[in-house]
Amino acid sequence: MARNTNQKVVPGAGSALNAMKFEVANELGLTNYNQVDKGQLTSRQNGYVGGNITKRLVALGEASLMQSGAGAINATTGVSLDTPQG
């Protein structure tokens, strides 16, 4: 059984990320994605959803950097980039 041990950098972002996931899935033609057993979908279908979410998040980040300039870069210094050792 898979365990998701990822921690959100912004704790309240979970619902927004889920909404984005369902929006992207609907745009890709995967209706009722929130009710579908993801194990019954192909890796390609699930990968398209994740890949498009990543594209959108990168675009949002780039737009934020363009608007905020260097202040946005310095704002990330408090975010830990350590990977868990195990």
N, C-alpha and C positions, 0 to 999 in steps of 0.2 A: 504494500500500500504506500502510495506516495505521500510524503510529508512536505508541506510548504513551510519552510523556516525563514522565508524572506520577511524582513521587517520594513515597513514603510518609513521613509525618511520624514514624511509629513503624515502623522497618524490619521488625520481626517480625510485623506485623499482616497481612501478605499472605495467609497460610494461613487465618487467621480470617475475613478478608473473602471469600475464595473459598468457605469452608464456608457462610457466610451467604448467598452468592449462590445456591449449589445448594439450600440449604434453602428460600429464598424461591421459587425456580423450581419446586421440587416442590410447594410449597403452592399455587402458581398453576396447577398441572396440566401443567407442562412437564417431563415425565419425561426422564431421561437428558440433562439440560441440559449437563452437562460434556462429553458426546460429540457433541452436535448442532453442526452448522456454523451459527454465529450469523448468517451471511449469508443463510441460507435461512429464518430467522424474520422475521416482520414487524417493522417499527420499533415498532409498538404492543406486541408481545410483549416485545421487549428493553427497551422503555421501562418497562413494568410492573415488570420485575425490578429495574431500576436505581432506579426511583421508590420501590419498597417497601424496598429496601436503605437509601435515604436516609431514609425515614420512621423506620426502626428505629434508625439511627445517631443521628438527632436525638433520638428518645425516650430512647436510652441516655445521650446527653449531658445531656439535661434532668434525668434521674433522678440522674445523677452530681452535677450542680450543686445539686440539691435536698438531697442528702446531705452534700456537702462545703462548700456555702456559698461565701463569697468566696475561700477558698483555691483552689478549682478555677479561678476566673477569673484569679487572679494566676499560676497555674501555666502559663497559655498565653502569657505575655509573651515567652518565649524562642522561640516559633514564628514563623518568617518568613512574612509574608503578601505578600511581593513577587511580582509576576507577571513572568515572563520577558519581556524586551524582544527583539523580533526582527524 
